[in-house]
Amino acid sequence: MNMINILVTGADGQLGSEIRKLSNSFQSFHFEYTDVKSLDITNIDELDSFFSGRTINYIINCAAYTNVDKAEEDYDNAFKVNVLAVKNLAEISQRHNCRIIHISTDYVFDSALQNFPFKETDIPNSKSAYGSTKLLGEVELQNSNNHIIIRTSWLYSSFGNNILKTILRLGKERKELNFIFDQVGTPTYAGDLANSILQIIDFSEKSHSFQFGIYHYSNEGVCSWFDFAVAVVKKSGLDCKIKPIETKEYPLPAKRPFYSVLNKAKIKTKFQIEIPYWTDSLDKCLNELTI
Ligand SMILES: NC(=O)c1ccc[n+]([C@@H]2O[C@H](COP(=O)([O-])OP(=O)(O)OC[C@H]3O[C@@H](n4cnc5c(N)ncnc54)[C@H](OP(=O)(O)O)[C@@H]3O)[C@@H](O)[C@H]2O)c1
C-alpha cells in the first residue's frame, strides 16, 4: 500500500488531538504529529530541517494563535503565528511539492455587512486582531494551487480548553450563568471537522485531483451562545439557569461578529461530505467526556 505522509502541526490543540484520535481509521495515512515544542512553525530553519530527508505529502496546519481577546494587545505574536508561520508553510510546501490544508475562521467576516450565511466568495472584513491576522494568513497561501483553506466556527472538543468545558465547569459551581443571545453562529465539534479534513485527503488521493481554494465548514444549524449553553446544561442534567444577555452587557476586548453562520454548500458538494447537526454532535462530544 502506498502510504500518504501527513504532517500535523499544532497537534496538541483541540483539532490536532481530534485528528490523532481518528488516525487508526485511515490505514493508508502515516501521521507525524508536532507542536510548538517539537516544530515551531514560525521558525523556517526548524521547518527546513524537519523536511530534509522526509517526504511529506500533506500538511494539516492546526497551529494558530487562538486567544481572540489577548490578540488585541498581543498583535505581534498573533501575527507571527497566524501570518508569518503560514508564509513559512506556504514556502516549504512549494519547495517540497506538498499540499497544505490550513484552518481559518468565521471571524474574518463582519456581520454588519450581511445576515445570511457567508459564502466563500463573500468579502471578508474582520473587526478583531485575531480575525485580521487569520485573514492575512489566508492571503499567504493564495498565490499557489496547493492549498485548501477551511474556515470554521465556534470549535469545541473533549480536548483542550473551550466553551463547552467552561459551561460544564461553571454549570456545576453556579446556580445561574449569563450567556450572550445576540451573537449567532454555529458550534462545530472538532471531531467532525477532523474527520472531514481526512476525508478530503482521502477523496483527493482516490480521485487523483486536488480542488484547491477556500471552503466553509461548521456543523449544520444555527444558534446563539445562549442556545448553546442551554443545550449543554439540559443535556448534562446540570441544575443551572442560563440567563440571556446582550453583547453590550458583557464587553470583551475583541469585537465578534453578531452573525457568522457559514454556507457549507461548496465543501459538501465538492468532497461529498455529510455534516451532522450541531445538537447531534454536541451529544457525541458530551458522550466522549463521560466515557
Ligand atoms: N477554537 C475556535 O473556536 C476556532 C474557531 C474558528 C477557527 N479556529 C481555527 O481552527 C484551528 C484549530 O484551532 P484549535 O481550537 O484546535 O486551536 P488550539 O486548541 O489553540 O491549538 C493550537 C495549537 O497550536 C499550537 N501552536 C501555537 N503556536 C505554534 C507554533 N509557533 N508552532 C507550532 N504550534 C503552535 C498551540 O500550542 P500552545 O497551546 O502551546 O500555544 C496549540 O497546541 C486554528 O487555525 C484556529 O484559528 C478555531
The ligand as a MOL file (V3000), in Angstrom:
LIG
                    3D

  0  0  0     0  0            999 V3000
M  V30 BEGIN CTAB
M  V30 COUNTS 48 52 0 0 0
M  V30 BEGIN ATOM
M  V30 1 N -11.1530 27.4970 18.7070 0
M  V30 2 C -12.1110 28.0330 17.9490 0
M  V30 3 O -13.2230 28.3470 18.4030 0
M  V30 4 C -11.8760 28.2530 16.4800 0
M  V30 5 C -12.8910 28.8270 15.7040 0
M  V30 6 C -12.6620 29.0150 14.3470 0
M  V30 7 C -11.4450 28.6600 13.7850 0
M  V30 8 N -10.4610 28.1270 14.5690 0 CHG=1
M  V30 9 C -9.1850 27.7590 13.9410 0
M  V30 10 O -9.0890 26.3530 13.9760 0
M  V30 11 C -7.7160 25.9580 14.0860 0
M  V30 12 C -7.5550 24.9670 15.2290 0
M  V30 13 O -7.9930 25.6100 16.4150 0
M  V30 14 P -7.8920 24.8980 17.8350 0
M  V30 15 O -9.0490 25.3720 18.6290 0
M  V30 16 O -7.6310 23.4540 17.6730 0 CHG=-1
M  V30 17 O -6.5890 25.6270 18.4000 0
M  V30 18 P -5.8090 25.3160 19.7590 0
M  V30 19 O -6.5200 24.3050 20.5590 0
M  V30 20 O -5.4810 26.6560 20.3540 0
M  V30 21 O -4.4670 24.6480 19.2110 0
M  V30 22 C -3.4930 25.3700 18.5330 0
M  V30 23 C -2.1820 24.6640 18.7650 0
M  V30 24 O -1.1650 25.3620 18.0190 0
M  V30 25 C -0.0170 25.4180 18.8580 0
M  V30 26 N 0.8990 26.4580 18.4200 0
M  V30 27 C 0.8960 27.7710 18.7470 0
M  V30 28 N 1.9540 28.3840 18.1970 0
M  V30 29 C 2.6310 27.4600 17.4900 0
M  V30 30 C 3.8170 27.4790 16.7270 0
M  V30 31 N 4.5140 28.5960 16.5650 0
M  V30 32 N 4.2520 26.3290 16.1530 0
M  V30 33 C 3.5490 25.1760 16.3180 0
M  V30 34 N 2.4360 25.0900 17.0490 0
M  V30 35 C 1.9670 26.2210 17.6320 0
M  V30 36 C -0.6060 25.6820 20.2260 0
M  V30 37 O 0.3620 25.4770 21.2390 0
M  V30 38 P 0.2110 26.3350 22.6070 0
M  V30 39 O -1.0970 25.9620 23.1990 0
M  V30 40 O 1.4150 25.9090 23.3830 0
M  V30 41 O 0.2580 27.7850 22.1600 0
M  V30 42 C -1.7440 24.6820 20.2490 0
M  V30 43 O -1.3300 23.4070 20.6490 0
M  V30 44 C -6.9310 27.2570 14.2370 0
M  V30 45 O -6.4350 27.6390 12.9810 0
M  V30 46 C -7.9690 28.2620 14.6880 0
M  V30 47 O -7.6320 29.5880 14.2930 0
M  V30 48 C -10.6510 27.9000 15.9070 0
M  V30 END ATOM
M  V30 BEGIN BOND
M  V30 1 1 1 2
M  V30 2 2 2 3
M  V30 3 1 2 4
M  V30 4 1 4 5
M  V30 5 2 4 48
M  V30 6 2 5 6
M  V30 7 1 6 7
M  V30 8 2 7 8
M  V30 9 1 8 9
M  V30 10 1 8 48
M  V30 11 1 9 10
M  V30 12 1 9 46
M  V30 13 1 10 11
M  V30 14 1 11 12
M  V30 15 1 11 44
M  V30 16 1 12 13
M  V30 17 1 13 14
M  V30 18 2 14 15
M  V30 19 1 14 16
M  V30 20 1 14 17
M  V30 21 1 17 18
M  V30 22 2 18 19
M  V30 23 1 18 20
M  V30 24 1 18 21
M  V30 25 1 21 22
M  V30 26 1 22 23
M  V30 27 1 23 24
M  V30 28 1 23 42
M  V30 29 1 24 25
M  V30 30 1 25 26
M  V30 31 1 25 36
M  V30 32 1 26 27
M  V30 33 1 26 35
M  V30 34 2 27 28
M  V30 35 1 28 29
M  V30 36 1 29 30
M  V30 37 2 29 35
M  V30 38 1 30 31
M  V30 39 2 30 32
M  V30 40 1 32 33
M  V30 41 2 33 34
M  V30 42 1 34 35
M  V30 43 1 36 37
M  V30 44 1 36 42
M  V30 45 1 37 38
M  V30 46 2 38 39
M  V30 47 1 38 40
M  V30 48 1 38 41
M  V30 49 1 42 43
M  V30 50 1 44 45
M  V30 51 1 44 46
M  V30 52 1 46 47
M  V30 END BOND
M  V30 END CTAB
M  END
